[in-house]
């Protein structure tokens, strides 16, 4: 199976992150790479939701984490068989496709049981036990298919019921006594060219006569069988081979191992390891949420590379990446932030440019690779640039951003100033969101001088409304800080009309003591003319962290 490649931004994504993932995955698809898919590692904010709704673009798939799951290690197309085919047909398929196990499904196509060679061996040993008479569940149709037999007269051909195999190998008198002692109507009699026994069996209303060695029948025997509703089939094999093959005509559903419970696509690998080691053939069936068979996973699959790879956009620091990303091959990184401590075991494509938005880089990749932009994609890319540069007013804005924005505006027919106001208005709708959502909406984790801390950012045109909610915001920041023993946690609220910010901070005393920003209220500071977390605030915080660590 072709590997799935997720194009995904950082945790708690902002507009630029989600737009970049969607547009870059679209670029790959247009280049014929259908296995590339856009993802997002968190809930989208109101501004992002507005953009994707307005331009009728599908929001990237939400991926809560990339902790290794069963789905990421399935390497073959799903194979299963219906419960009503013969054991022989199922075993032929296992042999033909070199399968260790074979899932069996019911009439609705949902997992029922698992066929494996241990279950098959137990079944055969039970059925050929000379000390115990065993009935074989089968139908006339299954007998015909398994024996490659020629049907002569056929009645109730689809009915499956248990029947004894009776071989007419003794004298006629002995056989008559033997058959009369059984239940003839449930007997499958194997006989050659012994016409008197054929006639006797029909008169006793046996379930079926199986004629061996391809022997033809007299017309009167056939007419008698039709009158008595006795099925007659002609096997091309001798008596011993026919007897053995009848055992294999059992519906495979009767002998599947129902003790082996399936695992689900979303199950973490760590959860299934014990069940896998205890299962027959070290394999387990895998089902989707509807119970349909999605494949089979084996212990050997878990030592192979997963069928998933990743492209990181709008971030390059592992602390900001989706949980579990270290388990997968990173193919590319496309970003505009500072370099973190990301390392790989192999060369990768790494694009990092000094621009105001990753959407700018993605726009220019379309142009460089001569792939035409459709209007919806161009529209969201323009929104991504405007959102991340505060409508080209942020200190991070470059001439490259402005040129890319003008290019996209010309394609879409959108007015930058008007669209910018609409985006800022959409962003301002966050004021009534719960404090937990505000703090975690665009939260990034950083590491400096061995210290860990988080800085979130939201944008609004009425920051005073959030200042009025100071107590609940600081309480949530305290929870974030204490959950991972961080040095501090902060929320940067940017005023999109005044192009300035305020900073809510909860931190250790040695860090708080270093803060020299004008204090608006306890725990709330004024960041005059600071609107960029990346270019303006982070360098200041890095210095303060270093001082705090020294004191």
C-alpha positions in Angstrom: 0.0 0.0 0.0 1.2 3.5 -0.8 2.3 5.4 2.3 0.1 8.2 3.5 1.8 11.5 3.9 0.3 14.1 6.4 1.0 17.7 5.8 0.5 19.2 9.2 1.2 22.4 11.2 2.0 22.9 14.9 -0.2 22.1 17.9 -3.0 24.6 18.7 -2.8 25.9 15.1 -3.3 29.4 13.9 -4.7 30.4 10.5 -1.3 30.4 8.7 -0.6 26.9 10.0 -3.9 25.4 8.8 -3.9 27.3 5.5 -0.3 26.2 4.7 -1.1 22.6 5.4 -4.2 22.7 3.2 -2.5 24.5 0.3 0.7 22.5 0.3 -1.2 19.2 0.3 -3.3 20.6 -2.6 -0.1 21.4 -4.5 1.1 17.8 -4.0 -2.2 16.4 -5.2 -2.1 18.6 -8.3 1.4 17.1 -9.0 -0.2 13.6 -9.1 0.6 12.6 -5.5 -2.8 11.5 -4.3 -1.5 10.1 -1.0 -0.7 13.5 0.5 -3.3 14.7 2.9 -3.7 17.9 5.0 -4.0 17.6 8.8 -4.3 19.9 11.8 -3.1 19.2 15.3 -5.8 21.0 17.2 -9.1 22.9 17.1 -9.3 25.8 14.6 -9.9 29.3 15.8 -12.9 31.5 14.7 -10.9 33.3 12.1 -9.7 30.1 10.5 -13.2 28.7 10.5 -14.5 31.8 8.9 -11.9 31.6 6.1 -12.6 28.0 5.2 -16.3 28.4 5.3 -16.2 31.6 3.2 -14.2 30.1 0.4 -15.8 26.6 0.6 -12.6 24.8 1.3 -12.5 21.6 3.3 -10.9 22.0 6.7 -7.9 19.8 7.1 -8.5 16.5 9.0 -8.2 16.8 12.8 -5.4 14.5 14.1 -5.3 14.5 17.9 -1.9 12.8 17.9 0.5 10.5 16.0 1.0 8.0 18.7 1.7 4.7 16.8 -1.7 3.1 15.9 -2.6 -0.1 14.3 -3.7 1.7 11.1 -0.2 3.0 10.5 1.3 -0.5 10.3 -1.1 -2.2 7.9 0.8 -2.8 4.7 -1.6 -5.0 2.7 -5.0 -4.6 1.2 -7.7 -6.2 3.4 -8.5 -9.8 2.5 -11.5 -11.7 4.0 -13.9 -14.4 3.0 -17.7 -14.9 3.6 -18.6 -17.5 6.2 -20.7 -19.5 3.7 -17.8 -20.5 1.3 -16.3 -24.0 1.7 -13.2 -24.7 3.9 -11.5 -26.0 0.7 -12.0 -22.7 -1.1 -10.7 -20.7 1.8 -7.6 -22.9 2.2 -7.0 -22.6 -1.5 -7.0 -18.8 -1.2 -4.7 -18.9 1.8 -2.2 -21.1 -0.2 -2.5 -19.0 -3.4 -1.9 -15.7 -1.6 0.5 -17.0 1.1 -1.7 -15.9 4.0 -1.1 -17.0 7.5 -4.6 -16.3 8.6 -7.9 -15.3 6.9 -10.6 -13.2 8.5 -14.2 -14.6 8.0 -17.1 -12.2 7.7 -20.8 -12.6 8.1 -23.6 -11.7 5.7 -23.3 -8.0 6.6 -19.6 -8.1 5.8 -18.6 -7.7 9.4 -15.8 -9.7 11.2 -17.0 -13.0 12.5 -14.0 -15.2 13.2 -10.4 -16.0 12.1 -9.3 -19.0 10.1 -5.8 -20.1 10.9 -3.9 -23.4 10.6 -4.2 -24.3 14.3 -8.0 -24.1 14.1 -7.9 -26.0 10.8 -5.8 -28.8 12.3 -8.0 -29.2 15.3 -11.1 -29.4 13.1 -9.6 -32.1 10.8 -8.4 -34.2 13.8 -11.9 -34.0 15.3 -13.7 -35.0 12.1 -11.4 -37.9 11.2 -11.4 -39.4 14.7 -12.1 -43.1 14.2 -13.5 -43.5 17.7 -16.2 -40.9 17.2 -18.8 -40.4 14.5 -18.7 -36.8 13.3 -21.4 -35.1 11.3 -20.2 -32.7 8.6 -22.1 -29.4 8.2 -22.5 -28.8 4.5 -24.8 -28.1 1.6 -25.3 -29.8 -1.7 -23.9 -26.7 -3.5 -20.7 -26.8 -1.4 -20.3 -30.5 -2.1 -20.6 -29.8 -5.8 -18.1 -27.0 -5.7 -15.6 -28.8 -3.5 -15.7 -32.1 -5.4 -15.9 -30.4 -8.8 -18.8 -32.7 -9.1 -21.4 -33.1 -11.9 -24.9 -32.5 -10.5 -27.5 -35.0 -11.7 -30.5 -34.3 -9.4 -30.3 -31.5 -6.9 -32.7 -30.6 -4.1 -32.5 -28.0 -1.3 -29.1 -27.2 -2.6 -28.3 -24.2 -0.4 -29.5 -25.7 2.9 -26.6 -26.3 5.3 -27.1 -29.1 7.8 -25.0 -31.7 9.5 -24.7 -35.0 7.7 -22.9 -38.3 8.3 -20.6 -39.6 5.6 -21.4 -43.2 4.8 -19.2 -45.2 2.5 -20.9 -48.2 0.8 -17.9 -50.4 1.0 -19.3 -53.6 2.7 -21.7 -56.3 1.3 -25.1 -55.2 0.3 -26.7 -56.9 3.4 -24.3 -55.4 5.8 -24.7 -52.0 4.3 -28.5 -52.2 4.4 -28.3 -52.9 8.1 -25.8 -50.2 8.7 -27.7 -47.5 6.9 -31.0 -48.4 8.5 -29.4 -48.0 11.9 -28.4 -44.4 11.0 -30.7 -41.5 10.0 -30.8 -42.0 6.2 -32.3 -38.5 5.5 -29.1 -37.0 6.9 -26.7 -39.4 5.2 -24.2 -38.6 2.4 -23.6 -42.0 0.8 -20.5 -42.5 -1.2 -20.9 -45.3 -3.7 -19.6 -46.6 -6.9 -21.4 -48.5 -9.6 -23.4 -50.8 -7.2 -26.9 -50.2 -8.6 -28.8 -52.1 -6.0 -27.2 -50.1 -3.2 -27.9 -46.9 -5.3 -31.6 -47.9 -5.5 -31.8 -48.9 -1.8 -30.3 -45.5 -0.7 -32.8 -43.6 -2.8 -35.7 -45.6 -1.5 -34.5 -44.8 2.0 -34.5 -41.1 1.1 -30.9 -40.4 1.9 -29.8 -36.8 1.7 -27.5 -37.3 -1.3 -25.7 -40.0 -3.3 -22.1 -39.2 -4.2 -21.1 -41.4 -7.1 -17.3 -41.9 -7.4 -14.9 -42.2 -10.3 -17.1 -40.3 -12.7 -19.4 -43.3 -13.2 -22.6 -42.7 -15.2 -26.0 -43.7 -13.9 -28.9 -45.6 -15.4 -31.9 -43.5 -16.4 -34.3 -45.4 -14.1 -32.0 -44.5 -11.1 -32.1 -40.9 -12.0 -35.9 -41.0 -12.4 -36.3 -42.7 -9.0 -34.1 -40.0 -7.3 -36.2 -37.3 -8.8 -39.4 -39.0 -7.5 -37.9 -39.3 -4.0 -36.2 -35.9 -4.0 -32.7 -37.4 -3.5 -29.7 -35.4 -4.7 -27.2 -37.2 -6.9 -23.8 -35.8 -7.8 -20.9 -37.5 -9.6 -17.5 -37.0 -8.2 -14.5 -37.3 -10.6 -12.4 -38.7 -7.7 -12.0 -42.2 -6.2 -13.7 -43.2 -2.9 -10.9 -42.2 -0.6 -10.3 -38.8 -2.2 -14.0 -38.1 -2.3 -14.4 -38.9 1.4 -11.6 -36.6 2.4 -12.8 -33.7 0.2 -16.3 -33.9 1.6 -14.9 -32.9 5.0 -13.5 -29.8 3.3 -16.9 -28.8 2.0 -17.9 -27.5 5.4 -18.7 -23.8 5.4 -15.6 -22.0 6.6 -17.7 -20.1 9.1 -18.2 -23.3 11.2 -14.5 -23.6 11.9 -13.2 -20.1 12.3 -11.7 -19.3 15.7 -14.2 -17.0 17.4 -12.0 -16.6 20.5 -9.7 -14.2 18.6 -11.1 -10.7 19.0 -10.3 -8.0 16.4 -8.4 -4.8 17.1 -9.4 -1.5 15.8 -7.6 0.8 13.4 -7.3 3.5 16.0 -6.0 1.2 18.8 -2.5 2.3 20.0 0.2 -0.3 19.2 1.2 -0.5 22.8 -2.4 -1.7 23.7 -2.3 -4.7 21.3 1.1 -6.1 21.9 0.1 -8.7 24.5 -2.9 -9.9 22.5 -0.7 -10.1 19.4 2.0 -12.2 21.2 -0.7 -14.6 22.5 -2.6 -15.1 19.2 -2.4 -17.9 16.7 0.2 -17.3 14.1 1.1 -14.0 15.9 -1.6 -12.2 13.9 -4.7 -10.3 14.7 -7.6 -9.2 12.5 -8.2 -5.4 12.3 -11.6 -3.8 11.9 -12.9 -0.3 11.3 -15.5 1.5 13.4 -18.3 -0.4 11.6 -16.7 -3.8 12.2 -15.6 -4.2 8.6 -12.3 -6.0 8.1 -9.5 -3.5 7.4 -6.7 -6.0 7.3 -4.5 -8.2 9.5 -1.6 -7.1 11.6 1.3 -9.3 12.6 4.3 -9.0 14.9 6.5 -8.7 11.8 4.5 -5.6 10.7 5.5 -3.7 13.9 9.2 -3.9 13.1 8.7 -2.4 9.7 8.5 1.3 8.9 5.0 2.6 9.4 2.9 3.4 6.3 2.8 7.0 7.4 5.2 10.0 6.7 5.0 13.6 7.7 5.6 17.1 6.3 5.9 19.8 8.9 4.7 23.3 8.0 4.8 26.6 10.0 7.1 25.0 12.7 10.3 23.1 13.0 10.6 22.6 16.8 9.7 19.1 18.2 8.1 20.7 21.3 5.5 22.4 19.0 4.9 19.4 16.8 2.0 17.0 17.1 2.5 14.3 19.8 4.2 11.2 18.5 5.9 12.7 15.4 9.2 11.2 16.4 7.9 7.8 15.4 7.7 8.7 11.7 9.9 9.8 8.8 9.8 13.6 8.3 10.0 14.3 4.5 10.0 18.1 4.5 9.9 21.1 6.7 8.5 24.4 5.4 8.7 27.3 7.9 9.5 30.9 8.7 10.3 30.7 12.4 13.6 30.4 14.3 15.5 27.1 14.0 14.8 24.7 16.9 16.6 21.5 17.8 15.0 19.2 15.2 17.3 16.4 13.9 16.8 13.6 11.5 18.7 10.4 10.6 18.5 11.3 6.9 18.6 14.3 4.5 15.3 16.1 4.1 13.9 19.1 2.2 14.1 22.0 4.6 12.8 25.4 3.5 13.0 28.2 6.0 12.7 31.8 4.9 12.6 35.2 6.6 9.1 36.1 5.7 6.0 37.0 7.7 3.9 33.9 6.9 4.4 30.3 5.7 1.6 30.9 3.3 3.9 33.2 1.5 6.4 30.4 1.0 3.7 28.0 -0.2 2.4 30.6 -2.7 5.8 31.0 -4.2 6.3 27.2 -4.4 3.2 27.1 -6.7 4.8 29.8 -8.8 8.2 28.2 -8.9 6.8 24.8 -9.8 4.5 26.3 -12.4 1.3 24.9 -10.9 -1.8 27.1 -11.5 -3.6 28.2 -8.3 -7.4 27.7 -8.2 -9.3 30.6 -6.8 -10.3 28.9 -3.4 -6.7 27.9 -2.7 -5.4 31.3 -3.7 -8.0 33.0 -1.5 -7.1 31.0 1.7 -3.4 31.6 1.0 -4.0 35.3 0.8 -5.9 35.1 4.1 -3.0 33.1 5.7 -0.6 35.9 4.7 -2.8 38.7 6.0 -3.6 36.9 9.2 0.0 36.2 10.1 1.2 39.7 9.3 -1.7 41.6 10.8 -2.7 42.7 7.3 0.9 43.4 6.3 1.4 45.7 9.3 3.4 43.3 11.5 7.2 43.9 12.1 7.7 40.5 10.4 6.2 41.6 7.1 8.7 41.6 4.2 8.5 42.8 0.6 8.2 39.1 -0.4 4.9 38.9 1.7 3.6 42.1 0.1 4.4 40.9 -3.4 2.8 37.5 -2.8 -0.3 39.1 -1.3 -0.7 41.4 -4.4 -0.2 38.4 -6.7 -3.0 36.4 -4.9 -5.3 39.4 -4.8 -4.9 39.8 -8.6 -5.9 36.1 -9.0 -8.9 36.2 -6.6 -10.2 39.7 -7.2 -10.2 40.3 -3.5 -9.3 43.7 -2.0 -6.5 43.4 0.6 -7.7 46.2 2.8 -11.4 45.0 2.9 -10.4 41.3 3.4 -8.0 42.3 6.1 -10.8 44.1 8.1 -13.0 41.0 7.7 -10.3 38.7 9.0 -9.6 40.9 12.0 -13.3 41.1 12.7 -13.5 37.3 12.6 -10.5 37.1 14.9 -12.1 39.4 17.4 -15.0 37.0 18.0 -12.7 35.1 20.4 -13.4 37.4 23.4 -16.3 35.3 24.7 -14.5 32.0 24.3 -13.6 30.1 27.6 -10.3 30.9 29.2 -9.0 27.4 28.5 -9.7 27.8 24.8 -8.1 31.3 24.7 -4.9 30.1 26.3 -4.6 26.9 24.2 -5.8 28.2 20.9 -2.4 29.2 19.5 -0.1 28.0 22.3 3.5 27.2 21.5 6.0 25.5 23.7 9.6 26.8 23.9 12.8 25.8 25.5 15.6 28.2 26.4 18.6 27.6 28.7 17.0 24.3 29.9 13.8 26.0 30.9 10.4 25.2 29.3 7.6 27.7 28.9 4.6 28.5 26.7 3.5 31.6 24.9 0.0 31.8 23.4 -1.3 34.6 21.1 -4.7 35.8 20.2 -5.9 38.9 18.3 -8.8 41.2 19.0 -9.9 44.8 18.5 -11.2 45.0 22.1 -8.4 43.7 24.4 -10.0 45.5 27.4 -12.7 42.8 27.4 -10.0 40.2 28.1 -8.4 42.3 30.7 -11.7 42.3 32.5 -11.4 38.5 32.6 -7.9 38.6 34.1 -8.6 36.3 37.0 -9.9 33.3 34.9 -7.2 33.8 32.3 -4.4 33.9 34.9 -5.9 30.8 36.6 -5.8 28.9 33.3 -2.2 30.0 32.6 -1.3 28.7 36.1 -2.8 25.3 35.3 -0.8 25.2 32.1 2.4 26.2 33.9 2.0 23.7 36.7 0.9 20.8 34.5 4.5 20.4 33.2 6.5 22.3 35.8 7.2 25.1 33.3 9.1 28.3 34.2 6.1 30.4 33.1 3.1 30.5 30.8 1.9 33.6 29.0 -0.9 34.8 26.8 -0.1 37.7 24.3 -3.3 39.6 23.3 -2.6 41.7 20.3 -4.8 44.8 19.6 -5.3 44.7 15.8 -6.5 48.3 15.6 -3.8 49.9 17.8 -1.0 47.5 16.7 0.1 46.9 20.3 -0.3 44.0 22.8 -0.8 43.1 26.4 0.8 40.1 28.1 -0.8 37.9 30.8 1.8 36.0 32.7 1.9 33.3 35.4 5.4 32.2 36.3 8.0 31.4 38.9 9.1 34.2 41.2 12.7 34.3 39.8 11.2 34.9 36.3 8.5 37.4 37.3 11.2 39.4 39.0 12.9 39.9 35.7 9.9 41.4 33.9 10.4 45.1 33.1 7.4 45.7 30.9 4.9 48.4 32.2 2.4 46.7 34.5 -1.2 47.3 33.7 -2.5 45.1 36.5 -1.1 42.3 38.6 0.0 39.6 36.1 -0.9 41.8 33.1 1.8 43.8 31.3 1.8 46.3 28.4 3.8 45.5 25.3 3.9 48.8 23.5 4.2 48.5 19.7 4.9 44.8 20.0 2.7 42.6 17.7 4.9 39.8 16.6 5.5 36.9 19.0 8.2 35.5 16.8 10.3 38.5 15.9 9.6 41.0 18.8 8.5 39.2 21.9 10.5 36.0 21.8 14.0 37.6 21.7 13.0 39.7 24.8 11.7 36.6 26.6 14.8 34.6 25.8 16.9 37.3 27.5 14.7 37.3 30.6 14.8 33.5 30.8 18.6 33.5 30.7 18.6 36.1 33.6 16.1 34.1 35.6 18.2 31.0 35.3 21.3 32.8 36.5 19.6 34.2 39.6 
